[in-house]
Each structure stands twice: as structure tokens, then as C-alpha cells.
């Protein structure tokens, strides 16, 4: 049964690095995810940390809004494929899916 149980944490919420004129910060994009279970090929890390520099190569708008290299859609597509959802449906379920290089991640066996 352990091969049939998988736990996944998900959040794609973050904040900009630079504060606003009111002292707060705006919405950003990024997070960390964990995948646990008997079918998980453990010991892997996907994505990379951005260059934390305002206006740097990974800053989308010069305020510290870093776009992740690995999308939540890629995690979701990998999990959906494991559940038996056909590849032809993945772009409909995850509209940003085609915008990332490797479409499914190899964390499930």
C-alpha cells in the first residue's frame, strides 16, 4: 500500500524583496515543495535559487519578483500522470505547463 500513497505540499505565494512606499511588499511568485511517499524517488532537488539581486538576471520587474525555474504546474503534471491523467490533458489542466522546459519531473517511480 505504501507505493500508492503520496503527500505533496503546495504554495506558489511569495512577496517582493523591495518594500512598497507604504512599507509593505507586493505579491511575488515562488516557494518550496515537498513530495513524500513510497513511490517517490527520494534525494532529488528540482530547480535552483535565483540570483537575489534587485534588477539582476532573475528579477522579473527590478523589485525582487523572482520567477521560479520550476513551476507548480510541473509538479502537478507529474502527479496527474502518476494518477493516470493522459498527457494530452495536461496543458488544459495546467495552462502554464508549456512555458517550462522539462514538462514533467522525474520524482515518482
N, C-alpha and C positions, 0 to 999 in steps of 0.2 A: 504494500500500500504506500510506502514512503516514496516510491517513484512517481506516484500520482498526486502528490501534494506539493504545491509551490506557493510561497509567500513573496509578495512584491510590495515595496514601498514606493510611493509616487508623489511628487510635488514638483511643479515647474515654476514655483514662485521665488522671486528674489527681489532685491532692491538695488537701485543705482548706487554707485560708490560715492558720487558727489552729491552733497545735500542741495536742496532747493533753497530759494530765497527765504522761505518760511522756516527753515531749519529742519525740515523733514527730508524724505527721499522719495523718488518715484518708483514705480514698478519696474522690475528688471526681469531677467529670464535666466534660470539656472538652478541646479540642485544636485543632490546626491541621491542615489537609489541603491537599494539592497534587494537581492534576489536570493531566497533561501529555499532549500528543498532537496529531496533525494535525486531529482533529475537534473539538478544544477551542476554544471561543470565548474567547480569552485576554483578559487585562486586567481581569478582574472580581474582586470580593471579595464574599463572601456572609457574612451575619451581622454582629454588632457586638460589641465588647468590653463586658463588663458593668461596672457601677459597682463598683469594688474597695473596698467598704466593708462591714465586718462589720455585719450586721443591716440593710444597705442594701436598696434596691429589688430587686436581682437576687440577693440571698443567700437560698438556699432554707432554711437552718437556723441562721442567725446565727453560723456558724463559718467562713464563707468557702467554701461549697459552691455555686458559681455554675452555674446551668443554662444551657447554650448556647442561643442564639436559632436556631441552625441545627443540625439533627440529622444524625448519621451516616446515619440512615435516609433522609433526603432525598438525600444524595449517592448512597447505594446504589440508591435507586429510580430516580434519573436514569440511572445506569449500566446498571441492569437494563433500563430502557425502551430504551436505546440498543442493547442486545443482543437486543431483541425480546421481552422478557417482557411479557405483556399487563398493562394497568393493573389488571384485576380480580384479579390475583395479588399485587400489591404489598403490600397490607395483611396478607396471610398471611405473606409473606416477611419483612416489616418491621413487627412488631406496634405499634411506637410511631409509625409513619408518620402515622396520622390525627390525632395530637396536635399537629401543627405546621401553621401556616397554609398557606403555599405548599408543595405536596407534592413537586413536582419542581423542581429548579433548572435554569436555562437556561444551562448551561455547555457543552453539546455540540450540535454542528450536524449 
